[in-house]
């Protein structure tokens, strides 16, 4: 895939001033929604993207008294038709349904957009929604490239919008309590941390066929390069760099690295290196099956482990913080501290009921009313996304890379810098 050159901050500002191409039909002038909401007034939502994750969000939003799901939208018509039924069954009110998101952004009665879309659509949808005067809840990772993530931050600030990333662990009590222990110094000084998860799955073939009835495949591709339809691209997009940069590295990686950043109080790596292998010899996907990466922060080393049999103390995924006095292991259900002599009992939380975490929704809604920054503000989400994207770039160039977090470029490495942005397919433009 052709790689566009890296964008400067000034270029990012220019980008968001005219994000839509002539063929995209979105004005570059910001449009204002309904204005300041009353304390008891429901927030009117449009959910754009009603696949698996979108449906999980809808199940929670449809019964949340703070909001009304007014519109559901998906370029695959059977999905938004199903979503209408889901919302109507749970709330007693049927939302409107759209296949194309553009008239949705034009609606002045919509306050906020939920965007649980494939990764390659996250940046442009967020920027266009900000221009349209909407607040945005966008799923993680923030973006497929660093330059697009920075453009998202600049759009949120320029248009004064609340933008929340779907890193819902920021709103989970178990992580809040664990971070309090770390920040109080109960483990001493944190010197290293490790995140771990299972390997990437890979598809071994591709079947080109006509798109299923009701799917606007060209709109699904959006800014990504044109490819004939195949179920592997449509449903296995996380294995392909045109849509997702890294598979589990960016899928779970953003969740876990985000907590590491919270714990160590830093979000700007100094250097990164990574290796990966495909031990089963499969072909078809762009991402390595297993990945090992190390990121250097000031006084702290952070490792990413993505492999078969990924278990520590019976946990198939999680984070381990190593301090000068003790160690903390955590996932979404429990955390424990070693040694036992520190006197910190094992924490047993409630089982996770849904990936769409209602307290994270509620934090977003509270910030829509107060205009404060949310728990997972887009700047913070961009920084956590950047860390795993850097690991993916190091995996491509197969050498240690030095990162300048101020300019968001690699130091004296033009080859690596070419991966910091991507070309868009006309008529879509940044």
N, C-alpha and C positions, 0 to 999 in steps of 0.2 A: 504494500500500500504506500502511495506517495506520502512523504512527511512534509508538512509545512514548517517554516522556520519558527523559532521561539518568539513569542509576543512579549513586548515590553509592557510595563504598567500603563504608559501613555497610550499604547496601541489598544490595550484592553479597554480603556476609557472610550476610545474612539469606536471600538467594536460595539459596546453596549449602547452607544448613541445611535447606531443604525444597524441593529442586529439582524433585522429581517431583510431578505433579498426582495427584489421586485416581485418575484414569483411567489413569495411566501405570503403576501397579503397582509402583513402586520405593519401598522404604522410605527415609526420610530418615536413618535411623540407619546409620552406617558399619558395614560387615561386613568382617571380617578374612579374608584369604586364608590361605595355608598357613604364613605366618610366615617367619622367616629361612631362606634357602636355603643348603645346604651348597655348598662350593666346586665340587664335581663334579656337583651336582644340576642336571638340566635345568630350565629355566624353562618352565612350561606356559602356552601362549598361546592366546588366542581372537582370530581375525582377523575383524573385523566390517566388511564391505564388500569384496566380492570381484570388483569390476569390473576395468578395465584396470590401474589402479595397485595395487589389492589383489592382483591376480595376480602382478604384478612382485615385490611383497613376498613372496608365498607361495613363489615360485620360489627366492628366496634363503633364506627362513626354513626351508623344508623340508629343506635340506641343511646347516643350521647346527648344529654339534654342541652348542651351548650351550642350545638350546631344542627343545621339542616343540610342533608345531602340533596342539593337542588338539581345537579347535573352529573351524569356519568358519561364517560367518553372513552372510546377505544377504536383504533383503526380496524379491529376485527369485530364485525358487527355482532356475531353470536355472543361475544364476551360482554358487550355493553347491554345487550338484551337480557342476558342472565343477571347482570348486575342490577338492572331495574327491578327484577323479581326479588333479588336478595334484599334490597333496600325496602321495597314495598312490604314484604313479608315481616320484616323486623320493626319497621317504623309506622306502617299503615299509610305511608305516602309514597307514591311512585315518582321518582325523579325523571327529568327529561333525559333522553339519550341522543348522543351525537357520535358520528364516526370521525369527524374532522375537528381537531381542537381549536382551529382558528376562530370560528364564530363564538366559541365558548369564552375565549379571552376578551372578545368584544362586549360581553354582557356586563352592563354596569351594576346589575343586581348580585353579582358574585364577588364575595369578599376575599376568598382564598382558594388556592389551587393545591390539591394533593397530587403529586406526580410520582407514583410507583411504576416507573417505566424502565425499559432496558437502559443500561448505562449510557449508551451512545446518545440518548435523548436528554439526559439530565441537564447538561449545561444550557442548551438552546431553549428548552422549555422554561427553565428557571428565569433566564434573562428576558424572554418574551413576556412571561407572566409579570415580572417586576415592572417592565415598561408599561404593561396594561394596568398598573395600579393594584395588582393582587399581591397578597402575602403568599408565601410558598412553603409547603412541606414537601421536600424532595428526598427520595430514597438514596441510601448510600450505594456505592461510593459517590462522592460529589461529582466526579467527572472522570473521563478516560485519560485526560492529559492535564498537566500542571497549569498550562496557560489558560485552558478553559475554566479550571477551578478559580483562578484569580479573576477572570472576567465575571464569574458568578458573584464573587464577593463585591467587586466594584459595582455591579448592577444593583445589588441589595443596598449598598450605601448611597449610590447616586439617586435612586428613586425612593429611598426611605422605607424600604420594605422589610418585614420580618421574614427571614428565611431559616427554616429549621431543617437540619439533616436527620435522616431516619436512623441515627445512632442512639437507639432508645435506652441503651444501658446507662446513659447519663441521667435518666429519670428513674432508674431502678434503685430501690432502697438498699439492696444488698451491696451494690457498688458504691453508693454514697457512704454507707457505714464503713466499708473496707478502706475507702480513700481517707476517711477521717482518721482511722488507725495509723495509716502511713504518714499522713501529714502531721499527726501529733508526735511522730518520732518513735512509735512503739516498736518498730522494727530496726531502729537506728537509721543510719544513712543508707538509702537505696543505691546499690552499686551496679546492679544488673537486673534485667527482666527478660522473660522468655514467653512467647506466645506460641501455641501449637494447635493444629487442626489436621484433619485427614487430607488425603491426596486428591488431586483433580481427577474427575472421571474424564474419559476420552471417547469420542465416537470414532469408529474405524472406517466409516464409509460415508458417502453423501449421495442422496437420491434427488435428482432434479425433477420437478413436476410442476403442474399448474398450482397456483395458490388455492387454498380451500375457499369455497364460496363465502363471500362476505368479508374477505381480507383485502385491504388496500395495501399490498406489499410495498409499493413505492413509498407510501407514507410511513410504513413501518421502518423501512430503511432510512428514510429521512436524510440526514447529512452523511451517512455512511456510504461507502462505494456501492455502486449497483452490482448486485449478484442475482442470478436467476433464483427463483424460490426453491428452497429445500426444507423439509421438516427439521433437518439438523441445524440449519442456520436459525430457523424460527424459534425452535424450542431449546436448542443447545447453544444459545448465543454467548453464554458465559465462557465457552471454550474458545472463542474466536476474538482476535484482537481488533477486528473492525467494530466490535460492539462492546467488548469488555477486555481490559488489560490485566489478565492474570488469573482468572478463575477464582479459586479460593483465596488467593493472595489479596485480591481486591474485594471479594465478597465478604468473607469473615475477617480478613486482615484489617479492614478499616474499623470494625467493631473492637477488635482486641487491641490494636495499636492505639486507638483512641483512649482506652482505659490506661494503657501504659503512659501515654502523654499526661493524662490526668494525675496519675500516681507520682511520676517523677518531676512534674511541674515544668516540663519542657516539651516543645513540639517542633523543634527545628534541628534535624540531624546534621551532623558535620560531615559524615562520610557514610558510604554504603557499599557493600559487596554481596554477591549472591552466586549460588550455583544451583543447577537443577538437572534432573535426569528423567528419562522415560524408561523405567526398568522393564516394563512389559512390551516395549518395542512397538507400541501402537502408532497409528498415523491418523491424521485428519484434523485434530485440534491444534491450535497455535501454542497453547500453554503447556509448560512442563508438568509432568505428573507429580513429581515431588520437588520441593524447593527448600533450600536452606539459605537464610540471609542474615547478615549482621549489620546493624545500624549503630553508628557511634554518636553519642550525645555528650555534652560536657559532663565528664565525671561518671557517665553511665553507658554501659553497653546493652543493646537490646537485640535479641535474636528472634527470628521467625522460623518455625519448624513445621513443614507441611509434608506429611509422609504417611505411609501405611502404618497401621497399629499405633496410632498417636495417643498413647495412654500414659498419664502420670497420676499415680495414686488413684487409679480407676477412672480418671477423667479423660474423656475422648477429645476434649478441647479445653482451652482455658488460658490462664495467665499465671505466671509465677514471678513474684517480686522477691529479690534477694537483698536483704539489708545486712548491716554490720552486726545486728543483734538477732535477727531471725528471718524467717521466710513465710510468705503468704501465698497460698494457692487459691484461685477463685474461678468459678464459672457462674452461670446465671442462677444456680440453685443453692450453692453452698460456698463458704470459704472456711479455710482452716489455717492456723498459724503454728509453726514449729520454731523452736522447741516448746514442749508443753510447759516448761518452766516459766515462760512469759505470762502464763495465766490467762490467756485469751481463749475462751471456749469456741468450739466449732459453731459456725453460724449456719442455721438451717432456714432458708427462705421458702416461700411458697413456690410450687412448681410453676414454670412459665406457661401461661394459658394461651398466649397468642404472640406471634412476632409483632403484631400491631399493638403496642403497649399503650393502653388508654392514658396513663399519667403523662406520657410523652406528648400525646395529642393535647391533653389539658394544659400542659406547659405552653405549647404553641398558641392555644386559644387565649390564655392569659396574657401572652405577649402581644397578640393582635389587639387586645383591649388597652394594654398599658403602653404599648410601643417600646417596650424594653427588649433587650437581646434574649433569645431563648436559651435553654440549657445546652442545645447542640447548635449554636449559631454557625452560620455558613463559613466564617473565617476559621473557626476551630475545626469544623468538618473538612474544610479544604486542607488544612495542615495535616490532619490525620490521613486523609486520602493521599496527599503528596508523599508521605513517608513510604507507603506501600508501592506507589507508582515508581518511586526512585529505585526500590528493590527490583521491580520488574525491568527497569532500564538496565540496571547493573547485570541482570541475568542475560540480557540481550548482548551487551558489549563484552561481557565476561572479564571485567576488571574492576578494581576498586575505583570509586568515583568520589570526588570531593565536591560538596554541595555548598553553595552560597545562598543562604536563606533570604538575604535581603534582596538580591536581584532575581532569585528563583531561577538560577542557572548553575550548571556544572562549571567548575573552574578549569579553564583551558582544555575543554574537551568538546569540540564542535560536533563530533559524531554523536556523542550522548545527548547533546542539546537538541539535536534534530528530533528526538523522541518526546520532547516536552510539549509539542503541539501536533495537530493533525490537519490535513486538508479536508474541506467540506465539499460535498457533492452539490453542484448547482441544482436547483435555484437557492439552496440553503447556504447561508453565509454567516460567518462571524466577522 
